[in-house]
Amino acid sequence: MTGMPDNFDTSFRTLPTVTIGGLPITVLDRDQTADWMIRAAREHPRGGRPLYLTSANGEVIARAAADREIAALMLAADQIVADGQPMVIASRFLCRQPLPERVGTTDLFHDVAARAVKAGASFYLLGATQDENARAVARVRQLYPGLDIVGHSHGFHTGAALDAKLAEINQLAPDILWLAMGVPHEQRFVRDHAGKLGKVGMIKTSGGLFNFLSGTNRRAPDWMQAAGLEWAYRIWLEPRRLFWRYAITNPKAIYLMATRSA
């Protein structure tokens, strides 16, 4: 865990990447990613589009290969980090440089929050239902009493209500907007609305993060995470919703990682 060099480029484009399953993935560990997020979000010039950081796992790899829109949404990010242990394992055998570790959003959030308290960086949490969002925020405030959460909201605004919410977020000017709507909805949100958030430093897409922060969802045991089997644990918890999703995407992701990695 080396931290970021003093002269790193906050555009994130100069950092090393490898190709996994056809997507460019940044070679950073969690500590380095958290360090970059704090520094880049606070230093990013306001007035244009916020920095856009997203994550990929096997399901995202499979969906991006099958859907040009999803591929374009992912490639529009300033950087993509690996939120899947199978990607880390594949990189050790198939890439010119191995990924140091999984950069899972559910872990990364806590890394960034601890740093944000010390740095005085601010958060806005947007997404999930009103109840899930409120419970997630309450838990985060309990864990990080000094964290500056300038606002939070559920993720189901449309029409005039959405316009008003975007204006509110922009006025509050958080350093990091945690956006939890799931793939590809959160990526579409960035495409369609990031231009209205010129006072925001960074948008981090977050999937089901708030459901874990609230306590609704449970993490897999550490050994399953390390072995790249968190998807199996999720199927065990939600078989009716997730069995066919993973039955379809996992074989595709394995093939893509084997044939489109470098």
Secondary structure as GFF3:
##gff-version 3
##sequence-region A 1 262
A	DSSP	beta_strand	17	20	.	.	.	ID=ss1
A	DSSP	beta_strand	23	26	.	.	.	ID=ss2
A	DSSP	alpha_helix	30	43	.	.	.	ID=ss3
A	DSSP	beta_strand	51	56	.	.	.	ID=ss4
A	DSSP	alpha_helix	58	66	.	.	.	ID=ss5
A	DSSP	alpha_helix	68	75	.	.	.	ID=ss6
A	DSSP	beta_strand	79	82	.	.	.	ID=ss7
A	DSSP	alpha_helix	85	94	.	.	.	ID=ss8
A	DSSP	alpha_helix	105	119	.	.	.	ID=ss9
A	DSSP	beta_strand	122	127	.	.	.	ID=ss10
A	DSSP	alpha_helix	130	143	.	.	.	ID=ss11
A	DSSP	beta_strand	148	153	.	.	.	ID=ss12
A	DSSP	alpha_helix	159	172	.	.	.	ID=ss13
A	DSSP	beta_strand	176	180	.	.	.	ID=ss14
A	DSSP	alpha_helix	185	193	.	.	.	ID=ss15
A	DSSP	three_ten_helix	194	196	.	.	.	ID=ss16
A	DSSP	beta_strand	202	205	.	.	.	ID=ss17
A	DSSP	alpha_helix	209	213	.	.	.	ID=ss18
A	DSSP	alpha_helix	222	226	.	.	.	ID=ss19
A	DSSP	alpha_helix	230	237	.	.	.	ID=ss20
A	DSSP	alpha_helix	239	259	.	.	.	ID=ss21
###
